[in-house]
Amino acid sequence: MNPTRKRRLIIVALVVAAASLAIGLGVYALQQNMNYLFTPSQVQAGRADHYKTFRLGGMVKGGSIQRSDNSLKVTFTVIDAGGAMPVEYTGILPDLFRDNQAVIATGHMDGARFVATEVLAKHDATYMPKELKDAMAKAHANKKIEEAAAQDKTP
């Protein structure tokens, strides 16, 4: 084999190896920084079991917000059309956080409850992911049906 040809072959092999290493490290870094969004019913179905940290999205259940008297700890329930998930958060909540409001919490599961490290409140569904928007629409529809059924039962 010609020495120049051999040198070119070595250079091409090194460039391919370096490019492969760079692409592999880039893909690995992106996977480590991904945040997946799940609704309470998806979490209860086990779809979030493989993720250490993820986002939980839904609506704050009316009357479920409980604040601690001596700390910044807050517990509330996030609901969607088919499930409910208790959430615990320690910190200052956004001004828009309240009952029957869309919320996205980032955190992890601790047994049957979700421990949030960040809570984002939404004032409308303008910037909401499609899956969460559909789940919220179903939850609102179910709530209206339940309210109508409750009014029919009153004498």
N, C-alpha and C positions, 0 to 999 in steps of 0.2 A: 504494500500500500504506500502510496505517495505521502511524504511527510506533510505537505500542505493540506492534502485532503484529510489526513488523520487529524491535523490541528483544527480544521473546520468542523469535522465531525464532533470533536470534543467540545468545541465552543457551542455548537448547536445543542448538544446534549445538556450542557450546563445551563443554557438559556431556558430550555424546556423544563429542567428540574427546578430552576428558580421561579419560573412562572407558575408551575404546579404548586410549589410551596406557598407562594403569595396568594393564589386563589384559595387554597385550602385554609390558610389562616384567616382570610377575609370571610369565608363562609362560616367558619367556627365563631368568629367574633360577632357576626350578625345573629347567629342562633342564640348566643348568650344574652343578647340585648333585646330579644323579642318579648313583647307583652301580649298575651292572648286574652281575649275578652270572652267571658262566659256569663250566661244568665243563671239564676239560682236553680232552675230545673235541669240545666245542663250539668251543673256541678253535682247535684244530687244523683244524676244518672251516671256519674263517674267519668265524664269527659275531661275533667280537669285534674284527674288523679296523677297524671304524669308530669305535672308542672309544679315546680317549687313555688314560684311567684306568678300570679296572673291577675287579671282585672275582673271584677264582678260588677255587672251592670244590671240595673232594673229601676224600680220605683221604691221610694221609702214608704213603707206601710203606715197608714194613718194611725196615730196613737201609739206607735212603737218606740218613739224616741225617749230614752231614759238617760238623764245626765247625772253624774256623780256629784255629790254635794261638796266634796273636799279635793277633787282633782279634775283634770280635763278629760276624763274617761267618759265616753258616750257609747251606749249600745242602742242599736236600732235593727229593724228587719228590712231586708231588701226583697221585693217580690217581683215575680213576672207572672205570665199566664198560668204556669203549671207548678210553681214552687215558691218557697220562701226560705231565706237564709239569714240567720242571726249574724250581725256584724258588730265587732268591737273596735273602737278607734280611740286613741288617746292623742289629743291635740286640738287645735283651733279649727273649727269647721268653717266652710265658706259661708258667706252671707246668704246665698241663695238656698242653702240646705234647709229643708223643712218637710213636713208630711206631704205625701202624694206628689213628690217631686222626683224627677229623674236624677239618678246618681250613678257614678262610676267610682269604685273603690279599688285601689291596688293593694295587694297584700298576699297572705297565704292562709291555708286552712290549719286550724288547731283543733283537732277532733271534729266536732259537728258545727263549729262556728268559724267564721271568717275573721281574721285579725288584719285590719287595714293599716297601712302605713301612710296612705294618702287618700283623700276623699275629694272628688270633684262633683260639683252640683251643676246641673244644666237647667237653664231657664226655659228652653224649648227644645224641640227635637230637630232643629236645623242641622246641627253638626253631629248627629248621632249615627252610629253604624246601622246599616239596613236591618241586620238580624235583631239588634236591640230595639230598633224602632218598631218592628213587627211584633216582637214580644210585648212591648209596652202597649201597643194598640189592642192586643188580645186581653191584656190585664185590665185596661180601661173598659173594654166591652164586657168582660166578666163582672167587673165591679158594678156597672150600670144594671146588668141583669139581676145581680144579687140585691141591689137597692130596690129595684122594681118589685122583686119577689117579696122583700120585707114589707114594702108598703101595701101589697095586696093582702098580706096576712093580718095587718092591723084592722081591728073592727071599726 
